[in-house]
Amino acid sequence: MKKLAIIYHSAHGNTQRMAQLIAEGSAGVPGVRVDLIEAEDLTASPERLLEFDGFIFGSPTYLGGVSGPFKSFMDATGRLWKSHALKGKLASGFTVSALPSGDKQSTLLSMFVFAMQHGMVWVGNAILPQQGVPQEEAVNRLGSWSGLMAQAGHTGPAHSFTPGDVKTARMFGKNIAKALVCMTCKEQVEVTQ
């Protein structure tokens, strides 16, 4: 059984709702157990990450980057970086903002660099943007390949996403979980010095 952690920060509930939708997609893949974990819960004990085979990181986009609580979680993993304890683990990410762009790409890039610093294996978003349907119903309607991007509306978290973003989140979770099942063990990807 592969263990996948969806680690997120959510100030208004939108990122949490997206994490739940991604978890629904991931949980449908045989051989994968999914845990939803708030980033703040790992700041004091980042060694809990060692229990998992892969991670999906999630943060709202604030001023072109991850939120403060999510950055605190990232910074707390410094001890693990020194020993490269997370090397070879799968990683991916998602972000939410109220605007179609909102500089979400720079948020995903900060997650990517974080994963690379730890020697993780990044898996992007392989879902092609859907054509020939109304944009609100299209999967990957925002056209992101480095990770999942979603646009939150101005309603409550459960209703703030378009049908296309909801479908994309579930498909994204399923794709990442499948990638985790298919990954070779980390010893096979280590580089000798």
N, C-alpha and C positions, 0 to 999 in steps of 0.2 A: 504494500500500500504506500503510495507516494503522498506526502503531506504538503499541501499548498496553503500559504498564509496570504490573505488579502489584508494588507496593512494600510490604513487610511486615517486621514484627519478630515473631519467634517464640522464646520462651524454652524451651518444652517440646515443640515440634514440632506442636502443634495448629493454630496459626495458619498455619504453613507448609503443613500438609496442606490446610487450607481454601483457601489461595492456589493450590495445585496443582489442586484441583478446579475453582476458578473459571477457571484458565488452560485447563483441558480444554474448558470450555464456550466460552470466548472464541476458542480456536484453531480451532473448527469454523466460524467465520464467515469466508466468503471476503473477501479484501482486508484482513485484519487479521493483523499479526504481534505475538505476545505474548512479553514478556520478564518473567521472575520475578527480582526484585532485592531483596536484603535491605537494609533501611533503613540499617543501619550502613555499608554499602558506599557510600552516597551522601553521608554526613555530611561527608566531606573534599572531595567534588567534586560539589556539587549542580547545577552547570552541565550535568551529564549529562542532566538532566531536559529540556533544550531539544531533545534528539533525538526526543522522544515527542510524540504528538498527544493522548494521554489517559493517565489514571492511575486505578488502583484501589488505594486505600490500605488496609492491614490491620494491625491491632494487637490483641493481647489486651486485655481490659479489666482494668486494675489500679487498684484503689481509685477506681473511677468515671471513669477517663480512660485515655488512651493510655499505653503503657509508656514508661519513661525513654529507652531507645534510639530509639523512634519519635519522641518529643518532641525529642530531639537532632537527628534528621534534619529535622524541621519547622523548628526554630530555625536550622539551617544554611542555609536558603533565603532568609534575610534580604536578601542581595545581589540575588537575583532579584526580590524584592518591590519593592525600590527602583526598578527599571526596568520593573516589571510584565511581565517576560519570559514569564511563564506565562499571561498573560491570554488568555482564549478557549479554553483547552485543556479537554477533558472531565475530570471528576473524579467518583469515587464511592468508597465505602468499605465495609469489613466489619470485624466484631469477633467475638471468641470469649471466652467465660468459662465456668466450670464450672456456674454457676447459670442457671436459665431467664431471669432478669432480670439480676442482677448489675450493674445500672446501665450496661448496654451503650449505652443511648440517649445518655448524656452523652459516651461515647467517640465515637460517630458524630457528635454535634454538634460536638465539638472538631475533627474532620476537616473537617466542613462549613465551619466558620468559617475554618479554615486555607485551604481552597479559595477561599472568598469573598474573603479578604484578598488573594489572588493574582489575583483576577478570573477564576477558572475557572468553568466551567459544570457545576453539580452534577446528576447523574442518580441518582435514588433507586432503590428496589426496587419494580418494578411488578408483582410476582408476588402474586396474591391468595392468602390462606391457603386451603388445600384443606380441604373439608368432606366428611364421609361416609366417611372412612378412619381407621384407627387413628392417633392423634396422632403416633406415632414415624415414620409413613410419609408424613405430610402435608407438602407443600411450604409454605414460609414459616409453619411451625407456631408461631413465636414472634411473628408479626404485626408485622414491621418494614417500614416504607415508606421511611424515610430512608436506608437502606443495608441490608446483609445482616447478620443476627445469627445466630450458631450457638452451640450449647451443647456443650462438650466433656465427655465422660464421664471416667471415672477409669481407662481402659485406655490402651494405646499410641495415638499419634496416628492411625495408619492405621485403627484400629477404634473410635475414641472418639466418632464422630458417628452419629446416627440415620440411617436410610435417607432420611428426609425432608430432613434438613439436607444430605446429599450431593446429592440431586436439586436442591435449592434452589440450592446453590453453582454447579452446572453451568448451571442456567437463568439465574442472575444474571450469570454470566460471558458467556453468549451474548447476553443483553439489553443489557449494557453495550457489548459489541463491536458489536452492531447499531446502537446509538445513535451510536457513534463513526463508523461508516461513513456514517450519515445526517446528521451534523452539517454545517452550513454553515461556511465558512471564518471565522476569527475577525475578519477585517476587517469583515464584515457585521454584527457584533454590538457593535462599539465605539461608545461614547458620545462625542460631540464635546463639547469644553469651551467 
